[in-house]
């Protein structure tokens, strides 16, 4: 059997307190001893499939050849499928069919070209709560040992894969007529930077007004009614100043120099904020 990929890129919501991520790594080591496992992160918020999907989208463009193993799986033990995918780029993905894998697999507009439903290996335990160990890790190890996708289970139609509806910016006008682009906070990193579901627009002015949805409490709206400068680097901001930057992933992000935009505004993932033209 020809040799397969020699690197596994592993993401999960297992955290570091329990043994779950370590056990999956141990199974990979036992079944495919020469494989190198790179931990992307195991700190995806529990059960947050969308957060895991967005993390893979940020990470995959920077990975070399290998297999992406993603395990954020609130439906473990249910009728949801375990799948292995081959993207149009040739990269392999293994994990639950719950939308976690597809956004990263379809980067650059290339569709998934092959997909199979994983069959549970005979040696798997009878438990239905740890498919990372019992289903996904053996499948990844088999691929790394040279197995073809078709060896892992029956083919399925890539169009049948579960697809997440990730948020996109929407445009409207404020009561005073100013155009506004409403964005969702997609990610809060450990520094408190707020990545938005928007990319730069050539039409954005250098200074924007931060707007708040009308259904929010008035004091909170007023606290966010501030001007935000677009800057190239954190150092372009004054200490404690809120600014708008293009982050390392090409998204707009609200940031504070050596501070936390999340703490300053009191917002988190899923919050909607508006970027509006400044008042005249």
N, C-alpha and C positions, 0 to 999 in steps of 0.2 A: 504494500500500500504506500503511495507517495506521501511524503511529509506534508503536513498542513501548516497553518500559521503557528508561529512560535511565541506570540504575545497575546495576552488577554487583558482587555481594559474593562475593569470591574466597577460598577456603580450600584449602590443600593441605599435603602433607608434603614439598614440594620444598626447603624450607630457603632460605637466602639466599646460600650459597656459590656455587652453580652458577647458570646462566642460565635454568633451566627456568621459574620463575615470571615472569621478565621477558619471556621469549619468548611465553608465553601472553598476557600483557598487550599485547605488541606486535601479536599477531594480532588481538586485540579492537580495538585502536586502528586497525589498517589496515582491518578489515572494517566497523567501526561507529565512525567517528571521533568522534562526539559523546558517546559513552558514558563515564561516569565509573566507574572501577574502584576499589572500596574493598577493601583487603586485610584480611581478618579475621585471618588468621595463615597463615604457611607453615612453622610449626614444629611441626606435628603429628608425633609420633614416626613414623619411617618404617614404612610398611605397617600402622599401627595404625588400622584402620577404626573400631573402637569409640571410640577417643579422638577421632577426627574427628567422629563422630556426636554424641558428648556435647558437643563444642565448638559445633557448629551448634545444638544444643538450647539451650545457654546464650545464644547470640548472636542467634538469629532473632527472639525477641520484641522486640528493640530496633532492628530494621532497618526502614527505610522501604520503599516499593515498589521492586521490582527483580527481578533474577534471581540466585539463589544458584548459584554454580558451585563444586562440591566435587570435589576430585581427591585421593583417597587410594585408590590403585588397584593393590594387589599382583597382581591378576589381569589387568593390561593385556596385550593380545595373545592372551588365551585366549577361550573361548566366552562369557565373561560379557558381558552386554549393556551398551551405553551407552544411557542413558535421559534423557528430559525429562519432567518431571512438573508438573501443576498441582494445587496443594493446594486443600483446601476453602476456605481463606482467600483464594484467588486468586493466591498467590505461586507463582512458577515456580522449578523446581530442575533443574539439569543435572549429570550426572556418571555414574559407574559404578553399575550395579545390583548392589551388594554390601552393602547395608544402610546405607551412609553417609548417604543423603539422607532415608530414610523417617522416622526418629524426629522430625526437625525439621519435615518436611512434615506430619506428623500431630499436631502440637501442638494443644492445646485439644480433643482428641478429634475433630477434623475429618479425615475420610479423604481420600486422594488421589482426585480426581474425574476425572482424565484422565492417561494415560501413553502415551508412544510410545517405540519402539525407534529409536535414531538410525541413520540410514543414513550411511555414510562418504561425504563429499563427493568428487566427481570429482577435485578439485585436491589431495586429501590425498596426502602422501608414501606410499611403499610400506612405510615402517617400521611395526612393530607395537608400539613401545615408548613412544610419546609421544602418547597420545590426548588429553591436555590441550591440545596444540597442534593436532592433526590432526582431531579429532572434536568435542571438547566446546567449544572456543573458537569454531569456525565456527557451531555450533548456537546458542550464546548470542548471537553477533553477529546471526544471522538473526532470532532472537526480538526483539532490540533494534531491528532494522530493520523490524519489523512482521509477520514471518512468524507463522503459526499453528502450534500444536504439530503438527497433522496434516501440515504441509508438511515436517516434519523426518524422518518415517518412519512406519511402520505402527503403528496403535494396538495396545496390549497391555492385558491385564487387570490393573488395579492390584493385585488379590489375588495375582498371580503375582510381584510384586516381592519381592526378597530382604529378609528381616526379621532384624535382629539380636535376640538374646535378651540384653538388658541386665540386669545383676544387680539384684535387689530385696532389701531387708532380710528376714531370717528371724528368727523368735523361737524361743527354747528356754529351758532352764534350766541353770544352772551346777551342778556336783556338790553344792553346798551348798543348792540349791533356789532361788537367786535368779533372777528373770527376767532374760534378756539378749537384746538385739537385735543380731544379727550384721550388720555392714555391710562393704561392700567400699570400699576407697579408689579413687574414680573418677578423681581428678585431683590432681596436685601442682602448684600454681602456682609461679611463680618465687620467691616468698617462703617456700616450704616449707609452706604451708598445705595440709592434707589434706582435700579435699572427700569426703564420704562419700555412699554410695548410700542416704541416708535424709533425710527431712524432719522438722521438729519434730513432736513429739507432745505433746498437752496432758497426757498422763500422765507425761511425763518428770520426774523429780525435779530439783531445782536442782543437786544434786551427784550425779555418776555415777561408777561405778568402771569403769575401762578394763580389759576382759578380753581374753585372748589365746587363740586356738584351742589345744585340748589336744594337737594334733599338732606344735606348735612346741616347740623346745628349751626345757627348764625355765628356764635363765638368762634367755632372752629373755622368757618369760612373766612371770617375776618382775620384770624391768625395766619391764614395762608395767603391772604391778599397782599403779596409782596412782589417786587420786581426781582427777576432772576437774570443775571448776566450769563451769556454764552462765553465760555472760556476754553482754551486749548488744554490747559494743565491745571492741576490742583493749586500749584504755586501762583497762578494768576489771580487767585482769590485772596481777599483779606482774611485774617483770622476770624473764624466764626461766620463768614459770609456764605450764604447759599448760592450755588451756581449750577449751571447746566453744562455738561461735558459730554463728548462722545467717548464712550468707554471702550475697553479693550476688545469688546465684541461688536463694535459698530453701532450700539444702541445709544440713545440719549439717556443720560442719568443725572439725577439731582444729587449734588454732593456738597459737602461742607469741608473747607480746608481744615485738616486735622480734627475733624469732628464728625458727628453722625447726622446725616440728613433725616434719617428715620426718627431719631430722637427729637430733632428740632421740630419736625412737622407732626410727630405722633402718628405716623402711618406705617403700614406694613404691606405685605404681599396681597394683591387683590384690590387695594384701594385705587379709586379712579381720581386722577388729577387732570387739570386742564392747563395747556400752554396757550396763552392768548396774546394777541397784540397789545402793546401797552396802551393805556388810555391817552387820549390826546389832550 
